[in-house]
Amino acid sequence: QMGDGLPVGLLGLDRATIDDAANAATVVLLSPDIKEELPVLYLRLRAAAEQRRTKIIELTPKRTGMTPYAWRHVGYQPGTQVAAVDGLLADADVAAQLATGPVVVVAGRANLAESTATTVQALRRLLDAVPGATVLPAFRRGNVVGALQVGMRPGKGGLDTRGTLQAAADGKIECLVLVGSDPLADFPDHSLATRALAGARRIIAVDTFLSASAAKADVVLAASAFAEKAGTHTNLEGRVTSLARKVTPAGVNRADWMIAAELALELGSDLGYGTVEDITADIAAKVDGYAAATPAAIAADSDGVLTAVPGAIDPMNHVEAVIGERNAYDFRLVVSRVLYDQAEGTAHSPSLAHLARGSAVHLHPLDLDRVTSTAGARVKVSTASASVVFTAVADDSVLRGTAWVPFNQPGPNVGELIDCFAAVTDVRIENV
C-alpha cells in the first residue's frame, strides 16, 4: 500500500467473502465510497439492498453512491468515527437488526487526510459489540491483498511506506526501489514523498510508464502492462484466479517476475523460476494460506481458489486515537479517491483521460456562503504549513464543517496540505 489504506492487520481478522456480504442480514460500511473505489463490490451490495436480502448501514464522512440504498446512513466528521459507532450501537432498532443474522463489516480508508487510528478503533468497537461479525477488507488496488499476503509487508520492526519514505527523506536509504510505485502521485503527503525522492541516494524504478517518480530514478526498467503478462490475481476476499496474456508487449519491456529473476542472477542468486507456473507452485508450497492455490487447481476452477487467512498476519491491535481541539473557524479536511483520476493507465488512455473531474474544494452550500458568495470562485485553503488555491464547489453531499477534495486529480495538488503524521487535517478557507 502507499500509506493510503488500513493496516495490514485487517487481513488477519475473520474474513468474509463477497458472496457472504451480498447475502448477509446486515452489511456495515465503515469504508470509502465503494461506488467510486470498488465499483464491482458496489453493484453486488446495491443488488442485495434492492432485493431486500440485506440491510446496509453506512458510516462515512460524506454521502456516497451507496447512501440512497442504505437502511441507515450516519455521517461523521473526521476523528469522530468512534462516537458515530457508539451512537449507532445505542439505537434499539440497529441493535435488533444486528441480532437478526450474519453481519459483515466492509472496512477501508475513507479519508486520506486523517490517520487510520480512529477507523481502526471504530472497527474494533463494532467487532466487540457484534460477536461473529466478519470483515471484508476494502483495499482498493488491484492484487494488493495478494501482494500483502505473499510477503510484501513490513516484517517485525520493519518500515511501512510512511516509515520508508521518512527514512529516505532523512538520508538513511542507500537505494530506493519503486516497483510500479509512484509516491509523488499516490502517497497522500506530497511533501514527504518529494523529500524522500530527493533524499534517497539512488532510485531504481520498475514501471510501465515514466511516472513523475520514475522520472527521478537513476535507472528505469520497463515492465509489461496489464494484459501483456500472465500471472494470478488475489481479490479482496483472498480468491486466486489466473490472468492470461492477451497482447504481445511492445519494445523490450518484460514481466516484473522476469526482471526480478534477471536481477537476482546479476547478484549471484538463481531464483529457479522459468515460467509463471513455477512461481505459482512455489507460492502454494511456501506461503501460509496458499496451499490449495496450485497451478492445477487454479486452472481447473474458473471461479478461482479461496485462500485461507494467513496465520502469519496478526490481527490489528487496539489503538487509542487522540484528536486535538478544533478551531470553530476551521474546516476539517476529507480527501478520497474517485473512479477516474490521474492514474497513469487512465491518463494515457484517450478515451478515459477526460473523465478525471479535476481538483476542487467541495463545501456544503451553507458553508460555501460563509467563504464566498459565488460558486466557482477561487479560494485559498491553508494549514499551518501550506496553502493551495482551489475552485470552490457547492456540494450537499458534504457535511457542514468539512471540506472534501478528490485525490490525484488534474489541477492543484491537495497532497500539499496533508501531513501523514497528523491525526486529522484542519484547514482555513478564505476568498482570494
WOJO-V489352 format. One record per pair of residues at least 6 apart in sequence whose ideal C-beta (glycine too) atoms are under 7 Angstrom apart, sorted by the first residue. I is the first residue (numbers start at 1). J is the second residue. If there is no record, write none. Layout:
# WOJO-V489352
I/J ; I/J
This chain:
# WOJO-V489352
1/144 ; 1/161 ; 2/161 ; 2/181 ; 2/183 ; 2/186 ; 2/187 ; 3/161 ; 3/162 ; 3/187 ; 3/188 ; 3/420 ; 4/109 ; 4/112 ; 4/186 ; 4/188 ; 5/109 ; 5/139 ; 6/107 ; 6/108 ; 6/109 ; 6/116 ; 6/119 ; 6/120 ; 7/116 ; 7/120 ; 7/316 ; 8/148 ; 8/153 ; 8/313 ; 9/313 ; 9/314 ; 9/315 ; 9/316 ; 10/107 ; 10/135 ; 10/137 ; 10/316 ; 11/137 ; 11/145 ; 11/148 ; 11/149 ; 11/309 ; 11/310 ; 11/313 ; 12/309 ; 12/313 ; 12/314 ; 12/315 ; 13/135 ; 13/315 ; 14/134 ; 14/135 ; 15/134 ; 15/135 ; 15/136 ; 15/237 ; 15/238 ; 15/309 ; 16/104 ; 16/134 ; 16/135 ; 16/136 ; 17/237 ; 18/41 ; 18/44 ; 18/136 ; 18/236 ; 18/237 ; 20/102 ; 20/104 ; 20/134 ; 21/27 ; 21/45 ; 21/104 ; 21/106 ; 21/136 ; 22/44 ; 22/45 ; 22/48 ; 22/54 ; 23/48 ; 23/53 ; 24/54 ; 24/101 ; 24/102 ; 24/103 ; 24/104 ; 25/54 ; 25/55 ; 25/100 ; 25/101 ; 25/102 ; 25/103 ; 26/54 ; 26/55 ; 26/57 ; 26/97 ; 26/98 ; 26/103 ; 27/45 ; 27/54 ; 27/56 ; 27/104 ; 27/106 ; 28/57 ; 28/103 ; 28/105 ; 28/126 ; 29/56 ; 29/57 ; 29/58 ; 29/59 ; 29/60 ; 29/66 ; 29/106 ; 30/59 ; 30/105 ; 30/107 ; 30/119 ; 30/122 ; 30/123 ; 30/126 ; 31/106 ; 31/107 ; 31/108 ; 31/110 ; 31/138 ; 32/108 ; 32/109 ; 32/110 ; 32/138 ; 32/336 ; 33/60 ; 33/64 ; 33/65 ; 33/336 ; 34/41 ; 34/42 ; 34/66 ; 34/106 ; 34/138 ; 35/42 ; 35/64 ; 35/65 ; 35/66 ; 36/65 ; 36/337 ; 36/338 ; 36/339 ; 37/140 ; 37/337 ; 38/138 ; 38/140 ; 39/339 ; 42/65 ; 42/66 ; 45/56 ; 45/66 ; 46/66 ; 46/69 ; 48/54 ; 49/56 ; 49/69 ; 50/69 ; 55/71 ; 55/97 ; 56/66 ; 56/69 ; 56/70 ; 56/71 ; 57/70 ; 57/71 ; 57/72 ; 57/88 ; 57/94 ; 58/64 ; 58/66 ; 58/67 ; 58/70 ; 58/73 ; 58/74 ; 59/74 ; 59/76 ; 59/81 ; 59/84 ; 59/85 ; 60/75 ; 60/110 ; 61/75 ; 61/76 ; 61/77 ; 61/78 ; 61/110 ; 61/111 ; 61/334 ; 61/399 ; 61/402 ; 62/75 ; 62/334 ; 62/397 ; 62/398 ; 62/399 ; 62/404 ; 63/75 ; 63/397 ; 67/73 ; 72/94 ; 74/84 ; 74/88 ; 75/399 ; 76/84 ; 77/332 ; 77/399 ; 77/401 ; 77/402 ; 78/111 ; 78/113 ; 78/114 ; 78/332 ; 78/334 ; 78/424 ; 79/114 ; 79/118 ; 79/323 ; 79/423 ; 79/424 ; 81/118 ; 81/119 ; 81/122 ; 82/118 ; 82/121 ; 82/122 ; 82/125 ; 85/122 ; 85/125 ; 85/126 ; 86/125 ; 88/94 ; 89/95 ; 89/129 ; 98/130 ; 103/130 ; 103/133 ; 104/133 ; 104/134 ; 104/136 ; 105/123 ; 105/126 ; 105/133 ; 105/135 ; 106/136 ; 106/138 ; 107/123 ; 107/135 ; 107/137 ; 107/138 ; 108/137 ; 108/138 ; 108/139 ; 109/116 ; 109/119 ; 110/119 ; 110/336 ; 111/334 ; 111/335 ; 111/336 ; 112/188 ; 112/335 ; 112/336 ; 112/407 ; 112/418 ; 113/333 ; 113/334 ; 113/335 ; 113/418 ; 113/425 ; 114/423 ; 114/424 ; 114/425 ; 115/423 ; 117/319 ; 117/321 ; 117/423 ; 118/321 ; 120/316 ; 120/319 ; 121/319 ; 121/320 ; 121/321 ; 124/318 ; 126/133 ; 127/133 ; 136/236 ; 136/237 ; 137/145 ; 137/236 ; 139/145 ; 139/236 ; 140/337 ; 142/233 ; 143/233 ; 143/234 ; 145/234 ; 145/235 ; 145/236 ; 145/238 ; 146/233 ; 146/234 ; 149/234 ; 149/287 ; 149/289 ; 149/307 ; 149/310 ; 150/283 ; 150/287 ; 154/160 ; 159/167 ; 161/187 ; 162/420 ; 165/183 ; 165/187 ; 165/192 ; 165/193 ; 165/196 ; 166/192 ; 167/173 ; 168/176 ; 168/196 ; 168/199 ; 168/200 ; 169/192 ; 169/195 ; 169/196 ; 169/199 ; 170/199 ; 171/199 ; 173/200 ; 174/201 ; 174/202 ; 175/201 ; 175/202 ; 175/204 ; 176/200 ; 176/203 ; 177/204 ; 178/203 ; 178/205 ; 178/206 ; 178/207 ; 178/213 ; 178/214 ; 178/217 ; 179/206 ; 179/256 ; 180/206 ; 180/207 ; 180/223 ; 181/213 ; 182/211 ; 182/212 ; 182/213 ; 183/193 ; 183/196 ; 183/197 ; 183/213 ; 184/193 ; 184/194 ; 184/197 ; 184/212 ; 184/213 ; 185/211 ; 185/212 ; 185/342 ; 185/408 ; 186/408 ; 187/193 ; 188/335 ; 188/415 ; 188/418 ; 188/420 ; 189/415 ; 189/418 ; 189/419 ; 189/420 ; 190/413 ; 190/415 ; 190/416 ; 191/416 ; 192/420 ; 197/203 ; 197/213 ; 197/216 ; 202/218 ; 203/216 ; 203/217 ; 203/218 ; 204/217 ; 204/218 ; 204/219 ; 205/213 ; 205/214 ; 205/217 ; 205/220 ; 206/221 ; 206/223 ; 206/256 ; 206/259 ; 207/214 ; 207/220 ; 207/223 ; 208/223 ; 208/225 ; 209/344 ; 209/348 ; 210/220 ; 211/344 ; 214/220 ; 221/259 ; 222/251 ; 222/252 ; 222/253 ; 223/253 ; 223/254 ; 223/256 ; 223/259 ; 224/249 ; 224/253 ; 224/254 ; 224/255 ; 227/245 ; 227/246 ; 227/247 ; 228/245 ; 228/247 ; 228/249 ; 229/245 ; 229/255 ; 230/243 ; 230/244 ; 230/245 ; 230/276 ; 231/243 ; 231/276 ; 232/240 ; 232/241 ; 232/242 ; 232/243 ; 232/280 ; 232/298 ; 233/241 ; 233/243 ; 234/240 ; 234/307 ; 237/306 ; 238/306 ; 238/307 ; 239/304 ; 239/305 ; 239/306 ; 240/293 ; 240/298 ; 240/304 ; 240/305 ; 240/307 ; 241/298 ; 241/304 ; 242/298 ; 242/299 ; 257/273 ; 257/279 ; 261/271 ; 261/273 ; 264/270 ; 264/271 ; 273/279 ; 277/295 ; 280/295 ; 280/298 ; 281/294 ; 281/295 ; 283/290 ; 283/293 ; 284/290 ; 284/291 ; 284/293 ; 284/294 ; 288/310 ; 288/311 ; 288/312 ; 289/307 ; 289/308 ; 289/309 ; 289/310 ; 290/307 ; 292/305 ; 292/307 ; 293/305 ; 293/307 ; 297/305 ; 298/304 ; 298/305 ; 321/423 ; 322/423 ; 323/423 ; 323/424 ; 324/423 ; 326/332 ; 326/426 ; 327/426 ; 329/428 ; 330/426 ; 330/427 ; 330/428 ; 331/401 ; 331/402 ; 331/403 ; 331/427 ; 331/429 ; 332/401 ; 332/402 ; 332/424 ; 332/426 ; 333/403 ; 333/417 ; 333/425 ; 333/427 ; 334/402 ; 334/403 ; 334/404 ; 335/405 ; 335/407 ; 335/414 ; 335/418 ; 336/406 ; 336/407 ; 337/406 ; 337/407 ; 337/408 ; 338/357 ; 338/406 ; 340/346 ; 340/352 ; 340/355 ; 340/356 ; 341/356 ; 341/407 ; 341/408 ; 341/409 ; 342/356 ; 342/408 ; 342/409 ; 342/410 ; 346/352 ; 346/353 ; 346/356 ; 347/353 ; 356/409 ; 356/410 ; 357/406 ; 357/409 ; 358/409 ; 358/410 ; 358/411 ; 359/390 ; 359/405 ; 359/406 ; 359/409 ; 359/410 ; 359/411 ; 359/412 ; 359/414 ; 360/390 ; 360/391 ; 360/393 ; 361/379 ; 361/381 ; 361/390 ; 361/392 ; 361/393 ; 361/403 ; 361/405 ; 361/429 ; 362/393 ; 362/395 ; 362/398 ; 362/403 ; 362/404 ; 362/405 ; 363/371 ; 363/392 ; 363/394 ; 363/395 ; 363/398 ; 363/403 ; 364/395 ; 364/396 ; 364/398 ; 364/399 ; 364/400 ; 365/394 ; 365/396 ; 366/400 ; 367/400 ; 368/375 ; 368/392 ; 368/394 ; 371/379 ; 371/392 ; 371/429 ; 371/431 ; 372/379 ; 372/392 ; 372/431 ; 375/392 ; 375/393 ; 375/394 ; 376/391 ; 376/392 ; 377/392 ; 377/431 ; 378/389 ; 378/391 ; 378/432 ; 379/390 ; 379/392 ; 379/429 ; 379/430 ; 379/431 ; 379/432 ; 380/387 ; 380/389 ; 380/430 ; 380/432 ; 381/387 ; 381/388 ; 381/390 ; 381/403 ; 381/417 ; 381/427 ; 381/429 ; 382/427 ; 382/428 ; 383/417 ; 383/425 ; 383/427 ; 386/416 ; 386/417 ; 388/412 ; 388/413 ; 388/414 ; 388/416 ; 388/417 ; 389/412 ; 389/432 ; 390/405 ; 390/412 ; 395/404 ; 398/404 ; 403/427 ; 403/429 ; 405/414 ; 407/414 ; 417/425 ; 417/427 ; 418/425 ; 419/425
